[in-house]
């Protein structure tokens, strides 16, 4: 049941107290226009549907829960599906919890993970869960450049960066000795130190590096290019 009220001549619909609605902050926000709309369109254009499906499928494998993933070739439909699964942060928290060591596991008994029928509390707790996930991502060793901000997901302003973060977690996870799931991500680059003997270091000082320039192949050809100077016309 919904209660209709009138405020300054405008009909508004107020949800019944205690009823949970499916509205999110992304739906409350006014549509973008002008430069902001163009910038958002450029970000959305880089969204990879296959990468998004790969991220969801990997998360589903790790947490052992059927997320009812759908594979859409249509970019808009896949973005909506990707967002609907991850938007409240619950799946992300369960996902990162499977990768954390036993002494750094999440406590799912805290208030942030408890259900609520109040829209305002549900919104605040969803943002809090995403924040908890991002904090654990930093603890896991993911750099800030590979992570994302809460609004990128909750307000769906940059789902591309969310995919980038999940991919970075996957690459890092595959390097850990306790990782027992399929390796589907690229291998992380390993440090390859090189040591040179004193003889080699001294020999290198006798060679002029190309960074300092070179005169190989230098000639005077082309110096008389163009019309010759005529002393007497």
N, C-alpha and C positions, 0 to 999 in steps of 0.2 A: 504494500500500500504506500502511496506517495501523497504528500500534503502539498496542495497548491496554495501559494500565497501571492499577494500583490504588493509590489514595492514601487512607489512612484509611478504607477500606471503600467508597470511591466510585470507580466506574469512570470513567476519563477517556480520551479519545482524543487522542493526540499525533500531529500530522502528521509524515510521514516527512521526514527532513532533506533539504533541497534541493527539496522539492515546494512549489510556489506555490499558495496557497489564495485563495479569493475573499472571505474574511471581511474586513469593514471594521470601523472603530471604532464605527460606528453599530450594528452587529450585536452587538458585545461589550457595549455599554452596556446597563444594566438598564432595563426600561421605566419611564417616569415615572409618578408617582402624585400624587394630591392636587392642590395648587395648581399644581405644575409641569406636571402633565398638562393642566389647564385652560388654562394660559397657552400651552402648545404647541398645543393644539387651536385657540385663537383665532388664532395665527399661521398655522397651516396653512389655516384657513378663508379667509384673505385671498389665498391662492395663486390666480393667474389662469392657467388652462390656455392660453388664447389668447396671452397675453403670453409665457408660457414657450416656446411653439412659435415665436413670432415671434423670440425671442432666439436659439433654436437654429438657426432657418433663416437668420438674418442671419450668425451665426458660420460656418455651413457655406458661405455665399456668399463670405465674406472669405477663409477658409483654403483654399477650393477642394478640400475633401475631403468625400466622402460619409459623413455621420455616421449614415445610416440612421434619420432622424428619423421618429417616429410621432406623429400628432396624435390625442390621446385627449380626449374630452369628460369622462371620469371623472377627477376631481381627483386621486385617490390614484394611479391608473395613470400619469397625466402627471407627477406629482411623482417617482415611481420612475424613469420614463424620463429625465427631466431630470437627476436625480441620477446615474444610471448613466453618462451621457455626460460629465458635468463633474467627477465626484467625485475623480479623481486629479490634476487640474490641468493635464494635458498639453494638452488641447484649448484651455483658457483661455490658456495660455502661447503657443501657436501663433497664437491669435486676436489677442492684444494685440501680438504681434511684427509682425504685418502693418501695424499702425497706427503703430508707432514709427519715428522718423527713422532713417536708415541708420547714423548714429554711435551710436545707442542701442539697437541690435538685441540680442536675447538670444543667448547662447552656448549652443547645444544640445549642445555636446560635454562640458559639465561633468557631474559625477557625478550630480547631481540628476535628469538626464534619461536616465540609463543604466538598462536593465532589470536586475532582480535577482530571484532565486528565494527569497530570505529574506523571510519575512513581516514581520519587524520592520523591515528596511531598506526594504521596499516601502512600509510605512506612513509611515516617517519621510520618505522622498523625495516621497511624494504631498503631505504637509503642506508640505514645502519648496517644491515647485512652486507650490502655491497661494499661499504667502508671496511667491514671486518675482513672480507675477502681480499681487498686491496692491501690491507695491512699484512696479511699472511703472504701475499704475493711478494711483497718487499722482503719479508723474512726469508722467503725461499730463495732469494738471490736474484730476482728479476729487476732489471734497471728501471728507472723512472721513465725512460724514453720508450720502453716496451709496455709499460703499464697504461692505465687510462684513469680519467676522473669519473667520479660517481655519476655526474650528469650525462656523460657520454652514453651510458647505458640506460639510466633511469628515465632520462628525457630523450633518449634515442637520437642524440645529436651526432654521434660518431661510432656507429657499430663496427666500422672497419677497424678502429683501434682496439675494440674488444676482441676481435678475431686475432689481431696481432699479439695481444697479451696472452691469449690461450695458446697460440702457436709458440711463443717464447717460453711458456711454462712447459710445454711438451718437449722442446729442445733441451731445456735444462733438466727435466725429469729423466730423460733417457741416459744422462751421464751419471745418475745416482746408482749405487750398487744394489739398492733395495727395490729398484724399479722392475716389475714383473709382468708388465702389460706389453702389447705389441709396439714395436718401434716404427712409427709411421711418419716421424718428422725428420727433417735433415739433421745430420750429425753436427754437433757443436765443434767449432774450430778449436784445435788444441795448440798450446804454446809450443813453439819449436825453436829452442835456443841454439845458437851457433857459437862455437868457441874457436878462436884463431890463435895460432902460436905467435910468439914475439917476432919470429922471422917473417911471417905473413903480414903482420901489421907494419913492419918496417918496409917491406917490399911495396905495400900499397901506397906509401908516401912518395914513391918514385913515379907514380902514374898520375897524370893530370886527369882529373875527373871531367866528364863531359858537362857537368854542371857549371864548370868554369868557362865553358866555350871551347871551340876548336877551330883550327885553321885548315883542317883537311878539306881538300877540294876547293880552296879559295883561289881564284884567278882574277885577272883584271878584265876578263871578258865582259862586255856590256858597258864599260865606262864611256865609250863614245856613242852611246845610244842617242838617237835623235839627230836633229840638224846640227851640222858643224857650225862653230862660230865663224862668221865671215868678217875678216878684218877690213877688207876693201869691198864695198858694194859696187 
